[in-house]
Amino acid sequence: GRAVQKGEQQPLGLAEQDWVYGNSQQQVTVLVKVFTDSPWLLCMDLAGSQAEVIDPKYVWIGPDGKNLEGQRHANLTAMGKLMLTDFQESMSGAYTCTFSHKILEPAAQEEREVVESYQFMLYASREAEHAYQLSARFSTKGCKLQANSHFFQELQKVLNNILSDLLCHITGAAYTCHAVQTPRHSLLHQLFVSFQVSPCAAGWEEVCQQIPSACEDVTKLRAQQARDRVEQFFRQQTSALQHKFQLLPSIHYVASSFSSTRVTSCQPGFGKSQLCSSCCVICQPGTYSPGHEVSCQICARPRVQEYGARSC
């Protein structure tokens, strides 16, 4: 978990043992990675924690307006600390604690009760997904040949085949053909091929449900492995052209033309946020994210009142 105060880009300084103190002047924002435990939230500010407290009482209220005492995911201590365990998307929202204690005034033989309130905004977060935008070039005899389209379809089949066991797949595949004038040659015709390797494919979601905490790390690793395999495939094309053919095939790979760019995306219901540069934060009520985009869109008909909406 991380904490950020409103109006600040920097994380709020956490005390030792990953504690987050309240602030009576403003809400404290805390990001909690899904399926992990939140940091300890303290029902007092830093100054209050250093002072002696007489007859303290703490009441924590969750986003649904109910007392958190005895609730399954709420770990409450007698000292007013709250930890939310196995944090789920639906647990995002405002958590309020009321801290009451007595002040004794021996001279006047009086005691009075002081009540303070603190609010924490908790948002579920996930690591950003990493897909890869890949491209390569192939020499061809001309741009209007039917063979270009047939070659492109076969290339997609070959690439998907070498990735099939990773449950990754090629998406957004496209090609264009251009005449290229190089400094020392006459006009050449080249196919400019581009496609994306996505981290998740059909069937992988089931694995994610079985081991949700490891899902993000494994999908990220698989996307990286898929990218490496594609690069290896194109390296082999260069090697084959150098050693296997006396006459070059009519369509062949242009050596060293493979390139790879990492593309950041978020899972549905999440988007990039100023609160965290390296992760995705759950979409707030009134916004939604239907696919693997990087931002939550504002819903024109703001009937969506839950966190993490995937449709408007």
MIPA-637992 format. One record per residue (C-alpha): residue number from 1; residue in one letter; y, z, x. Coordinates in Angstrom, 1 decimal. Layout:
BEGIN
NODE seq type     yy     zz     xx
NODE NUM    A      Y      Z      X
...
// end
This chain:
BEGIN
NODE seq type     yy     zz     xx
NODE   1    G    0.0    0.0    0.0
NODE   2    R    3.6   -0.6    1.0
NODE   3    A    6.8    0.7   -0.4
NODE   4    V   10.1   -1.1   -0.8
NODE   5    Q   13.3    0.3   -2.2
NODE   6    K   15.2   -1.9   -4.6
NODE   7    G   17.9   -3.9   -2.8
NODE   8    E   16.1   -3.7    0.5
NODE   9    Q   13.9   -6.2    2.3
NODE  10    Q   12.4   -3.6    4.6
NODE  11    P    9.5   -1.4    3.6
NODE  12    L   10.5    2.2    2.8
NODE  13    G    9.6    4.4    5.7
NODE  14    L    6.3    6.2    4.9
NODE  15    A    5.7    9.7    6.1
NODE  16    E    2.6   10.6    8.0
NODE  17    Q   -0.7   10.1    6.1
NODE  18    D    0.8    7.2    4.1
NODE  19    W    2.9    9.1    1.6
NODE  20    V    5.6    7.6   -0.5
NODE  21    Y    8.4   10.0   -1.6
NODE  22    G   10.4    9.7   -4.8
NODE  23    N   14.1    8.9   -4.9
NODE  24    S   16.2   10.4   -7.7
NODE  25    Q   18.9    7.8   -7.3
NODE  26    Q   16.7    4.7   -7.8
NODE  27    Q   13.2    3.4   -8.5
NODE  28    V   10.8    3.1   -5.5
NODE  29    T    8.8   -0.1   -5.4
NODE  30    V    5.3    0.0   -4.1
NODE  31    L    2.9   -3.0   -3.5
NODE  32    V   -0.8   -2.2   -3.8
NODE  33    K   -3.5   -4.7   -2.7
NODE  34    V   -5.9   -5.2   -5.6
NODE  35    F   -9.2   -3.3   -5.3
NODE  36    T   -7.7   -0.9   -2.8
NODE  37    D   -6.3    2.6   -3.2
NODE  38    S   -2.5    3.1   -3.5
NODE  39    P   -0.7    5.4   -1.0
NODE  40    W   -0.1    8.9   -2.1
NODE  41    L    3.0    9.0   -4.4
NODE  42    L    4.9   12.3   -4.2
NODE  43    C    6.7   13.7   -7.2
NODE  44    M    9.7   14.8   -5.1
NODE  45    D   12.1   13.4   -2.5
NODE  46    L   11.8   14.0    1.2
NODE  47    A   14.4   16.8    1.2
NODE  48    G   12.6   18.6   -1.7
NODE  49    S    9.3   18.5    0.3
NODE  50    Q   10.9   20.4    3.1
NODE  51    A   12.1   23.3    0.9
NODE  52    E   10.3   26.2   -0.8
NODE  53    V    9.5   25.5   -4.4
NODE  54    I    8.9   28.2   -7.1
NODE  55    D    6.6   27.7  -10.1
NODE  56    P    6.4   23.9   -9.6
NODE  57    K    5.0   21.8  -12.5
NODE  58    Y    4.3   18.1  -12.3
NODE  59    V    3.7   15.6  -15.1
NODE  60    W    2.8   12.0  -14.4
NODE  61    I    3.1    9.2  -17.0
NODE  62    G    1.6    5.8  -16.6
NODE  63    P    2.9    2.3  -17.7
NODE  64    D    1.3    2.7  -21.1
NODE  65    G    3.3    5.9  -21.7
NODE  66    K    0.2    8.2  -21.5
NODE  67    N   -0.3   11.3  -19.3
NODE  68    L   -2.4   10.4  -16.2
NODE  69    E   -4.1   13.8  -16.1
NODE  70    G   -7.9   13.1  -16.3
NODE  71    Q   -7.6    9.3  -16.3
NODE  72    R  -10.3    7.5  -14.4
NODE  73    H   -8.3    5.7  -11.7
NODE  74    A   -5.7    8.6  -11.2
NODE  75    N   -6.3   11.0   -8.4
NODE  76    L   -3.9   13.9   -9.1
NODE  77    T   -3.4   17.0   -6.9
NODE  78    A   -2.0   20.4   -7.8
NODE  79    M    0.9   19.6   -5.3
NODE  80    G    2.1   16.7   -7.6
NODE  81    K    0.7   13.9   -5.5
NODE  82    L   -0.8   10.8   -7.2
NODE  83    M   -3.2    8.2   -5.8
NODE  84    L   -4.4    5.3   -7.9
NODE  85    T   -7.9    4.2   -6.9
NODE  86    D   -9.4    0.7   -7.0
NODE  87    F   -6.1   -0.8   -8.1
NODE  88    Q   -6.4   -3.5  -10.7
NODE  89    E   -3.9   -6.1  -11.9
NODE  90    S   -3.5   -4.3  -15.2
NODE  91    M   -2.4   -1.1  -13.5
NODE  92    S    0.9   -2.7  -12.5
NODE  93    G    4.0   -1.2  -14.0
NODE  94    A    6.3    1.9  -14.0
NODE  95    Y    4.9    5.3  -13.2
NODE  96    T    7.2    8.2  -13.9
NODE  97    C    6.8   11.8  -12.8
NODE  98    T    8.7   14.8  -14.0
NODE  99    F    9.0   17.7  -11.5
NODE 100    S   10.2   21.1  -12.9
NODE 101    H   10.6   24.3  -10.9
NODE 102    K   12.6   27.6  -11.0
NODE 103    I   15.6   28.7   -9.0
NODE 104    L   15.9   32.5   -8.8
NODE 105    E   19.3   34.1   -8.4
NODE 106    P   18.6   37.7   -7.5
NODE 107    A   22.2   38.8   -7.5
NODE 108    A   22.6   37.8  -11.1
NODE 109    Q   19.0   38.8  -11.9
NODE 110    E   18.6   35.3  -13.4
NODE 111    E   16.2   32.4  -13.1
NODE 112    R   16.8   28.9  -14.3
NODE 113    E   14.6   25.9  -14.6
NODE 114    V   15.5   22.6  -12.9
NODE 115    V   13.9   19.3  -14.0
NODE 116    E   13.9   16.2  -11.8
NODE 117    S   12.5   12.8  -12.6
NODE 118    Y   11.2   10.0  -10.3
NODE 119    Q   10.1    6.5  -11.0
NODE 120    F    7.8    4.3   -9.0
NODE 121    M    7.3    0.6   -9.8
NODE 122    L    3.8   -0.5   -8.7
NODE 123    Y    2.8   -4.1   -8.3
NODE 124    A   -0.6   -5.5   -7.6
NODE 125    S   -0.6   -7.8   -4.6
NODE 126    R   -3.1  -10.2   -2.9
NODE 127    E   -3.2  -11.9    0.4
NODE 128    A   -1.8  -15.5    0.2
NODE 129    E   -4.5  -18.2    0.1
NODE 130    H   -4.5  -20.8    2.8
NODE 131    A   -5.4  -24.4    2.0
NODE 132    Y   -5.1  -27.2    4.6
NODE 133    Q   -3.3  -30.5    4.2
NODE 134    L   -5.1  -33.0    6.4
NODE 135    S   -4.3  -36.6    7.3
NODE 136    A   -5.8  -39.4    9.4
NODE 137    R   -5.3  -43.1   10.0
NODE 138    F   -7.7  -46.0   10.0
NODE 139    S   -7.1  -49.5   11.3
NODE 140    T   -7.9  -52.3    8.8
NODE 141    K   -7.7  -56.1    8.9
NODE 142    G   -5.2  -56.2    6.0
NODE 143    C   -3.6  -54.2    3.2
NODE 144    K   -4.9  -56.3    0.3
NODE 145    L   -8.6  -56.1    1.0
NODE 146    Q  -11.0  -54.6   -1.6
NODE 147    A  -12.9  -53.1    1.3
NODE 148    N  -10.1  -50.6    1.8
NODE 149    S  -10.7  -49.0   -1.6
NODE 150    H  -14.5  -49.0   -1.1
NODE 151    F  -14.1  -47.4    2.4
NODE 152    F  -11.8  -44.7    1.0
NODE 153    Q  -14.3  -43.7   -1.7
NODE 154    E  -17.1  -43.6    0.8
NODE 155    L  -15.0  -41.5    3.2
NODE 156    Q  -14.4  -38.9    0.4
NODE 157    K  -18.2  -38.7   -0.3
NODE 158    V  -18.9  -38.1    3.4
NODE 159    L  -16.3  -35.4    3.8
NODE 160    N  -17.3  -33.6    0.6
NODE 161    N  -20.9  -33.8    1.8
NODE 162    I  -20.2  -32.1    5.1
NODE 163    L  -18.4  -29.3    3.2
NODE 164    S  -20.8  -28.8    0.3
NODE 165    D  -22.6  -25.7    1.7
NODE 166    L  -19.2  -23.9    2.2
NODE 167    L  -18.4  -24.4   -1.5
NODE 168    C  -15.1  -26.0   -0.3
NODE 169    H  -14.1  -29.4   -1.5
NODE 170    I  -11.6  -32.2   -0.9
NODE 171    T   -8.7  -32.4   -3.4
NODE 172    G   -5.7  -34.6   -3.8
NODE 173    A   -7.2  -37.4   -1.7
NODE 174    A   -5.0  -40.5   -1.5
NODE 175    Y   -4.3  -43.4    0.8
NODE 176    T   -1.6  -45.9    1.4
NODE 177    C   -1.7  -49.1    3.6
NODE 178    H    1.2  -50.1    5.9
NODE 179    A    2.0  -52.6    8.5
NODE 180    V    2.7  -50.8   11.8
NODE 181    Q    4.5  -52.4   14.7
NODE 182    T    3.6  -50.6   17.9
NODE 183    P    5.7  -51.0   21.1
NODE 184    R    3.1  -53.1   23.0
NODE 185    H    1.1  -54.7   20.3
NODE 186    S    1.7  -57.2   17.5
NODE 187    L    1.7  -56.0   13.8
NODE 188    L   -1.3  -53.8   12.9
NODE 189    H   -2.4  -52.7    9.4
NODE 190    Q   -3.4  -49.1    8.9
NODE 191    L   -4.6  -46.9    6.1
NODE 192    F   -2.8  -43.6    6.0
NODE 193    V   -5.3  -41.2    4.4
NODE 194    S   -4.3  -37.7    3.2
NODE 195    F   -6.2  -34.9    1.4
NODE 196    Q   -6.4  -31.1    1.1
NODE 197    V   -9.2  -28.6    1.7
NODE 198    S   -9.0  -25.8   -0.9
NODE 199    P  -10.4  -22.4   -0.3
NODE 200    C  -12.3  -22.0   -3.5
NODE 201    A  -14.7  -24.3   -5.4
NODE 202    A  -16.9  -24.1   -8.5
NODE 203    G  -19.5  -21.4   -8.0
NODE 204    W  -17.5  -19.3   -5.5
NODE 205    E  -15.9  -17.2   -8.2
NODE 206    E  -19.3  -15.6   -8.9
NODE 207    V  -19.5  -14.4   -5.3
NODE 208    C  -16.0  -13.1   -5.6
NODE 209    Q  -17.0  -11.0   -8.7
NODE 210    Q  -19.9   -9.5   -6.8
NODE 211    I  -17.8   -8.5   -3.7
NODE 212    P  -14.2   -8.5   -4.8
NODE 213    S  -12.8   -6.6   -1.9
NODE 214    A  -14.2   -9.1    0.6
NODE 215    C  -13.5  -12.2   -1.5
NODE 216    E  -10.1  -13.1    0.0
NODE 217    D  -11.2  -12.7    3.6
NODE 218    V  -14.3  -14.8    3.0
NODE 219    T  -12.5  -17.6    1.1
NODE 220    K   -9.9  -17.8    3.9
NODE 221    L  -12.6  -18.0    6.5
NODE 222    R  -14.4  -20.7    4.6
NODE 223    A  -11.2  -22.8    4.3
NODE 224    Q  -10.7  -22.5    8.0
NODE 225    Q  -14.4  -23.5    8.7
NODE 226    A  -13.9  -26.5    6.3
NODE 227    R  -10.8  -27.6    8.2
NODE 228    D  -12.6  -27.3   11.6
NODE 229    R  -15.6  -29.3   10.3
NODE 230    V  -13.3  -32.2    9.2
NODE 231    E  -11.6  -32.2   12.5
NODE 232    Q  -14.9  -32.3   14.3
NODE 233    F  -15.9  -35.2   12.1
NODE 234    F  -12.9  -37.2   13.2
NODE 235    R  -13.5  -36.3   16.8
NODE 236    Q  -16.9  -37.7   16.5
NODE 237    Q  -15.4  -41.0   15.2
NODE 238    T  -13.4  -41.4   18.4
NODE 239    S  -16.5  -40.7   20.5
NODE 240    A  -18.6  -43.2   18.4
NODE 241    L  -16.0  -45.9   18.8
NODE 242    Q  -15.9  -45.5   22.5
NODE 243    H  -19.6  -45.5   23.1
NODE 244    K  -21.6  -47.1   20.2
NODE 245    F  -19.8  -50.3   19.3
NODE 246    Q  -19.4  -53.5   21.3
NODE 247    L  -17.4  -55.0   18.4
NODE 248    L  -15.1  -52.6   16.5
NODE 249    P  -15.9  -52.2   12.7
NODE 250    S  -13.4  -53.9   10.5
NODE 251    I  -12.1  -50.5    9.4
NODE 252    H  -12.1  -47.8   12.0
NODE 253    Y  -10.5  -44.5   12.9
NODE 254    V   -7.3  -44.5   15.0
NODE 255    A   -7.9  -42.1   17.8
NODE 256    S   -6.0  -38.8   17.8
NODE 257    S   -4.4  -39.5   14.4
NODE 258    F   -5.9  -36.5   12.7
NODE 259    S   -3.4  -33.8   11.8
NODE 260    S   -3.6  -30.5    9.9
NODE 261    T   -0.9  -28.4    8.2
NODE 262    R   -1.6  -25.0    6.6
NODE 263    V   -0.4  -24.7    3.0
NODE 264    T    0.2  -21.3    1.5
NODE 265    S   -0.7  -20.7   -2.2
NODE 266    C   -1.3  -17.8   -4.5
NODE 267    Q   -4.1  -17.2   -7.1
NODE 268    P   -3.3  -17.7  -10.8
NODE 269    G   -1.1  -14.9  -12.1
NODE 270    F    0.5  -14.3   -8.7
NODE 271    G    3.5  -15.7   -6.7
NODE 272    K    5.4  -15.3   -3.5
NODE 273    S    8.1  -12.6   -3.7
NODE 274    Q   11.0  -11.3   -1.6
NODE 275    L    9.1   -7.9   -1.6
NODE 276    C    6.4   -9.3    0.8
NODE 277    S    6.6  -12.3    3.1
NODE 278    S    2.9  -12.5    3.8
NODE 279    C    1.3  -11.8    0.5
NODE 280    C    1.4  -12.8   -3.2
NODE 281    V    2.8  -10.4   -5.8
NODE 282    I    1.7  -10.2   -9.5
NODE 283    C    3.9  -12.1  -11.9
NODE 284    Q    6.2   -9.9  -13.9
NODE 285    P    6.3   -9.8  -17.7
NODE 286    G    8.1  -12.9  -19.0
NODE 287    T    6.8  -15.0  -16.1
NODE 288    Y    3.5  -16.8  -15.5
NODE 289    S    1.6  -18.8  -12.9
NODE 290    P   -1.2  -21.1  -14.3
NODE 291    G   -2.7  -22.4  -11.0
NODE 292    H   -2.6  -22.0   -7.3
NODE 293    E    1.2  -22.3   -7.0
NODE 294    V    3.5  -20.2   -4.8
NODE 295    S    5.9  -19.0   -7.5
NODE 296    C    5.9  -17.4  -10.9
NODE 297    Q    7.6  -19.6  -13.6
NODE 298    I    9.9  -18.2  -16.2
NODE 299    C    8.3  -18.5  -19.7
NODE 300    A   10.7  -20.3  -22.1
NODE 301    R    9.2  -18.3  -25.0
NODE 302    P    9.0  -14.9  -23.4
NODE 303    R    6.2  -13.5  -25.6
NODE 304    V    4.3  -12.9  -22.4
NODE 305    Q    4.7   -9.1  -21.8
NODE 306    E    1.8   -8.4  -19.5
NODE 307    Y    1.7   -8.5  -15.8
NODE 308    G   -0.2  -11.4  -14.1
NODE 309    A    0.1  -13.9  -17.0
NODE 310    R   -1.7  -17.2  -16.3
NODE 311    S   -0.2  -19.1  -19.3
NODE 312    C    3.0  -18.9  -21.3
// end
